[in-house]
Amino acid sequence: MLLNTNLSLRPATQADWPAIEALLLANKLPLDGAQAHLDTYLLAVSNGEVVGCAGAEIYGRVALMRSVAVAPGLHRQGIGKLLLDRLIHDAQRRDTVRLYLLTVTAPEYFAQYGFKRGKIEDAPQALRASAEFQGACPAWAAFMSRALHVTPRRSEALPVAILGAGPVGLAAAARLLERHIPFVILEAGKQVGANLLDYGHVRLFSPWQYNVDPAMAKHLAANGWQAPPAADLPLAREVVERVLLPFAALPEVAPALKLNTRVIAVSRECFDKVKSAGRSESPFIIRAVQGGEPIELRASAVIDATGTWGTPNPVGANGLQALGEAEAQAQISYGIPDILGSARARFEGRRTLVVGAGHSAANALLALAELARQSPGTTLTWSVRSLSLTRVFGGGSADALPARGQLGASLRALRDSGALAYISGLRITAIKLDAGQLTVTGLNAQGEPVTVPSIDQIICATGQRPDLALTSELRVKLDPWLESTEALGPLIDPNVHSCGTVRPHGHRELAHPESGLYTVGVKSYGRAPTFLMATGFEQVRSVVAAIAGDLEAADRVELDLPETGVCGIGTADSSDTENSCCGDAPVVATAAVASPKSRCCG
Ligand SMILES: Cc1cc2nc3c(=O)[nH]c(=O)nc-3n(C[C@H](O)[C@H](O)[C@H](O)COP(=O)(O)OP(=O)(O)OC[C@H]3O[C@@H](n4cnc5c(N)ncnc54)[C@H](O)[C@@H]3O)c2cc1C
């Protein structure tokens, strides 16, 4: 049989066991103990059919490789090599220091991959309890091993650099404190939580119980801090005032915090992006601007928690600024201005166009509607690119966060009341400034021109995107369109998720080919809009455990996330409603490698 079709690799699931069992039997390989380790098995799949497998049983920082099998008739076509290369690569990523195996028939084959014969008496104790050692393999099997080139242990002398002192960056600091790992926090703002303060007037939809990192709470409580009432909904600025500022002021945190310090680039000492040999032993170099002066720091690892709030998406529907958008800047607010507070004069008695279909747009529209009630002459127009508002209207009473459900429900009521002019399916292409007023033009869903004249102000609430310049000299791997970490992309892609619920994940999904670099917090989601602080707190618990070399804790990812209640409704944007997701899958899950784009929610 010849392999004449595309071959791909994917992780195995329990459902694959019959296919794996057949492969092992066909190759006369032992079955004992294999099924218990399927979560670290890789499969080669061709035309939907499993044509090869390879597994690793992980015992702390060593692993037993086994079950390397290819379908009869497909040998010598490179399938085994593909599987082994990937398995070895994954083991390196996981900080495995040595791979072992037992083989009766193929010692020469494994020798090509650098495995050397050894004395079975030298096998680590952990391996001896495995099924293969307990008799599944005959006594005359060759015992072989190969050392892996792994990330060196973190230099004790150098701190871990946390970029950004938002809720997730500070939660990382709390976890590093727990593990007595030195750190430095570099924050662009003049205060911690600078982005939350920018929309400090917005009432969050998640109650306090989801907004305080447990490790931060522990450190604070040891200093006499009182936790806010778990069920209350804070304003964004209250998270800063009641949690982030007191935590940052703790004597074990304050000396490590560098405010007014904007990181502009990260690299590795004496290594540009291309140079490989010895790369992972080289410290990170963080270049920042502090009080107008350039500074450089060295770090053993980097946790990028700089968020996305500073790089908003434009008004233009194609992701580029609309023609004329730059010239109209003075009349465009990106984000959520304090319409009923400090920014009132800007909107009172004016006609404002709100662009976007997320929670920020909902907040802005509801505030504008209130201003219109208080101040006649204030008018509001809402334009959205999509024809469906399923996601912004949300799950209503089905949302596990009632305030999030209520936000969508209130917006729906506002739209239905006729208190705003509503334009759906508008793809904005140009903004023209003329005599102090803006004329917005674009195309409707049929591709016909649409003009929205006489606009005084625009609120652009089209979301944010990550600033990729910071790490452009490092080896990062991103989802091609979301710009999230690569492994997270399939879990959060709004094209295939009708729900905003994302299953828990940890250090493996947040790492990059650049060892020691992790992207966490809302930045790890790239352009996807569904991030919750609680997710970030769990992310950094796992990442810091991985940095500390405690892989057992790092891989144990558990988190109860509130469901959006939108699951299964489907949207016009995600045309394949079969992809609308969640089903009966539990929301609590353990960390896993990336799953295909059609899967979601765990
Ligand atoms: C309007 C709104 C409402 C939200 N409501 C909720 C909610 O109810 N519940 C919930 O769980 N989540 C909510 N979120 C989502 C999310 O939890 C928050 O965005 C949260 O603040 C993300 O935390 P973070 O630490 O990842 O990033 P951020 O809070 O954005 O923090 C990033 C920090 O990095 C700093 N920084 C940026 N660039 C640099 C640089 N180059 N150098 C140094 N420092 C830098 C920033 O100044 C900032 O302090 C909401 C988001 C928005 C926008």
The ligand as an SDF file (V2000), in Angstrom:
LIG
                    3D

 53 58  0  0  0  0  0  0  0  0999 V2000
  -14.4550   47.2010   29.2520 C   0  0  0  0  0  0  0  0  0  0  0  0
  -13.9510   45.8700   29.7070 C   0  0  0  0  0  0  0  0  0  0  0  0
  -14.6510   45.1710   30.6590 C   0  0  0  0  0  0  0  0  0  0  0  0
  -14.1930   43.9520   31.1110 C   0  0  0  0  0  0  0  0  0  0  0  0
  -14.9090   43.2810   32.0410 N   0  0  0  0  0  0  0  0  0  0  0  0
  -14.4360   42.1240   32.5390 C   0  0  0  0  0  0  0  0  0  0  0  0
  -15.1370   41.4510   33.5870 C   0  0  0  0  0  0  0  0  0  0  0  0
  -16.1910   41.8600   34.0270 O   0  0  0  0  0  0  0  0  0  0  0  0
  -14.6000   40.3000   34.0720 N   0  0  0  0  0  0  0  0  0  0  0  0
  -13.4310   39.7790   33.5950 C   0  0  0  0  0  0  0  0  0  0  0  0
  -12.9670   38.7560   34.0990 O   0  0  0  0  0  0  0  0  0  0  0  0
  -12.7740   40.3840   32.5780 N   0  0  0  0  0  0  0  0  0  0  0  0
  -13.2270   41.5290   32.0430 C   0  0  0  0  0  0  0  0  0  0  0  0
  -12.5530   42.1490   31.0160 N   0  0  0  0  0  0  0  0  0  0  0  0
  -11.4510   41.4360   30.3250 C   0  0  0  0  0  0  0  0  0  0  0  0
  -10.0910   41.3280   31.0490 C   0  0  0  0  0  0  0  0  0  0  0  0
  -10.1830   40.5340   32.1860 O   0  0  0  0  0  0  0  0  0  0  0  0
   -9.4550   42.6320   31.3850 C   0  0  0  0  0  0  0  0  0  0  0  0
   -9.1340   43.2350   30.1550 O   0  0  0  0  0  0  0  0  0  0  0  0
   -8.1710   42.5080   32.2290 C   0  0  0  0  0  0  0  0  0  0  0  0
   -7.7640   43.7810   32.6030 O   0  0  0  0  0  0  0  0  0  0  0  0
   -7.0090   41.8030   31.5220 C   0  0  0  0  0  0  0  0  0  0  0  0
   -5.9030   41.7710   32.3940 O   0  0  0  0  0  0  0  0  0  0  0  0
   -4.3790   41.7370   31.9040 P   0  0  0  0  0  0  0  0  0  0  0  0
   -3.5520   41.8180   33.1440 O   0  0  0  0  0  0  0  0  0  0  0  0
   -4.1780   40.6130   30.9770 O   0  0  0  0  0  0  0  0  0  0  0  0
   -4.1920   43.0510   31.0040 O   0  0  0  0  0  0  0  0  0  0  0  0
   -4.3700   44.5960   31.3560 P   0  0  0  0  0  0  0  0  0  0  0  0
   -5.2950   44.8070   32.4830 O   0  0  0  0  0  0  0  0  0  0  0  0
   -4.6840   45.2510   30.0790 O   0  0  0  0  0  0  0  0  0  0  0  0
   -2.9300   45.0260   31.8890 O   0  0  0  0  0  0  0  0  0  0  0  0
   -1.8250   45.1970   31.0530 C   0  0  0  0  0  0  0  0  0  0  0  0
   -0.8300   46.1140   31.7630 C   0  0  0  0  0  0  0  0  0  0  0  0
    0.3660   46.1650   30.9870 O   0  0  0  0  0  0  0  0  0  0  0  0
    0.7960   47.5130   30.8850 C   0  0  0  0  0  0  0  0  0  0  0  0
    1.5620   47.6430   29.6350 N   0  0  0  0  0  0  0  0  0  0  0  0
    1.0820   47.6750   28.3740 C   0  0  0  0  0  0  0  0  0  0  0  0
    2.1000   47.7790   27.4850 N   0  0  0  0  0  0  0  0  0  0  0  0
    3.2320   47.8170   28.2260 C   0  0  0  0  0  0  0  0  0  0  0  0
    4.6100   47.8980   27.8910 C   0  0  0  0  0  0  0  0  0  0  0  0
    5.0200   47.9670   26.6190 N   0  0  0  0  0  0  0  0  0  0  0  0
    5.5170   47.9160   28.8910 N   0  0  0  0  0  0  0  0  0  0  0  0
    5.1220   47.8290   30.1850 C   0  0  0  0  0  0  0  0  0  0  0  0
    3.8250   47.7560   30.5610 N   0  0  0  0  0  0  0  0  0  0  0  0
    2.8990   47.7320   29.5900 C   0  0  0  0  0  0  0  0  0  0  0  0
   -0.4810   48.3180   30.9040 C   0  0  0  0  0  0  0  0  0  0  0  0
   -0.2270   49.6510   31.3040 O   0  0  0  0  0  0  0  0  0  0  0  0
   -1.3290   47.5380   31.9040 C   0  0  0  0  0  0  0  0  0  0  0  0
   -1.1260   47.9680   33.2270 O   0  0  0  0  0  0  0  0  0  0  0  0
  -12.9960   43.3900   30.5550 C   0  0  0  0  0  0  0  0  0  0  0  0
  -12.2930   44.1100   29.6110 C   0  0  0  0  0  0  0  0  0  0  0  0
  -12.7530   45.3330   29.1700 C   0  0  0  0  0  0  0  0  0  0  0  0
  -11.9630   46.0830   28.1460 C   0  0  0  0  0  0  0  0  0  0  0  0
  1  2  1  0
  2  3  1  0
  2 52  2  0
  3  4  2  0
  4  5  1  0
  4 50  1  0
  5  6  2  0
  6  7  1  0
  6 13  1  0
  7  8  2  0
  7  9  1  0
  9 10  1  0
 10 11  2  0
 10 12  1  0
 12 13  2  0
 13 14  1  0
 14 15  1  0
 14 50  1  0
 15 16  1  0
 16 17  1  0
 16 18  1  0
 18 19  1  0
 18 20  1  0
 20 21  1  0
 20 22  1  0
 22 23  1  0
 23 24  1  0
 24 25  2  0
 24 26  1  0
 24 27  1  0
 27 28  1  0
 28 29  2  0
 28 30  1  0
 28 31  1  0
 31 32  1  0
 32 33  1  0
 33 34  1  0
 33 48  1  0
 34 35  1  0
 35 36  1  0
 35 46  1  0
 36 37  1  0
 36 45  1  0
 37 38  2  0
 38 39  1  0
 39 40  1  0
 39 45  2  0
 40 41  1  0
 40 42  2  0
 42 43  1  0
 43 44  2  0
 44 45  1  0
 46 47  1  0
 46 48  1  0
 48 49  1  0
 50 51  2  0
 51 52  1  0
 52 53  1  0
M  END
$$$$
